[in-house]
């Protein structure tokens, strides 16, 4: 049976991040992708130029329509934009029994804010407790905690534990912002800490890596993998997508990863 995964996020017309990246990543990881859109963005590989928010009641209507008809095996939450949308998403998912992966999207690759300041408190109070897994990068983790950005592994562990105290069942602290040749990620649960090592890939085509990883994680959890195995599989998928990102010629800025690199050379 193929698992069904619902992504709740914003749209990226250039296809590298947001809903478009989620659909590609979920599909490439063997699950069926569905989408509820929270915002329309005007963006490309150079950055975000405009954002149009979807009314909160219509965001809810999209999510309800899916749940009323379709078995949902996992949910990924990305861009929620403002406090009203965050509260609407939290309300409609309050009784959800499927694992929820929450990627606290706050700032676009080019620096544009994707989460209004008033939404942070709602995210902390209402969405974090629903999450099976929270997947912040280091600046996002620091912003959620009101702390300085973690600069080493010890600080990553400490901030992961501090985030656990705010409600999520587990936190994957992504180490891509560390100033080091490696890019380690730290999975923090109430039972302990697991490190996942990773080498940096030399490419400027990193647009949407956070969206891609969280969507891949949701797809793996939907198929029954435990947290550690899901992280291992999702990280391997993203590493391959980054390794082949330069095969694409998409835009002149930070291009996307190659979501379907794993299928290169395969024929029907």
HELIX and SHEET records of a PDB file:
HELIX    1   1 UNK A   18  UNK A   28  1                                  11    
HELIX    2   2 UNK A   56  UNK A   69  1                                  14    
HELIX    3   3 UNK A   83  UNK A   92  1                                  10    
HELIX    4   4 UNK A  117  UNK A  122  1                                   6    
HELIX    5   5 UNK A  123  UNK A  127  3                                   5    
HELIX    6   6 UNK A  128  UNK A  130  5                                   3    
HELIX    7   7 UNK A  138  UNK A  145  1                                   8    
HELIX    8   8 UNK A  153  UNK A  164  1                                  12    
HELIX    9   9 UNK A  209  UNK A  222  1                                  14    
HELIX   10  10 UNK A  227  UNK A  243  1                                  17    
HELIX   11  11 UNK A  245  UNK A  247  5                                   3    
HELIX   12  12 UNK A  261  UNK A  263  5                                   3    
SHEET    1   A 6 UNK A  47  UNK A  53  0                                        
SHEET    2   A 6 UNK A  32  UNK A  44 -1                                        
SHEET    3   A 6 UNK A   4  UNK A  12  1                                        
SHEET    4   A 6 UNK A  74  UNK A  77  1                                        
SHEET    5   A 6 UNK A  99  UNK A 102  1                                        
SHEET    6   A 6 UNK A 133  UNK A 134  1                                        
SHEET    1   B 3 UNK A 170  UNK A 174  0                                        
SHEET    2   B 3 UNK A 185  UNK A 189 -1                                        
SHEET    3   B 3 UNK A 192  UNK A 196 -1                                        
END                                                                             
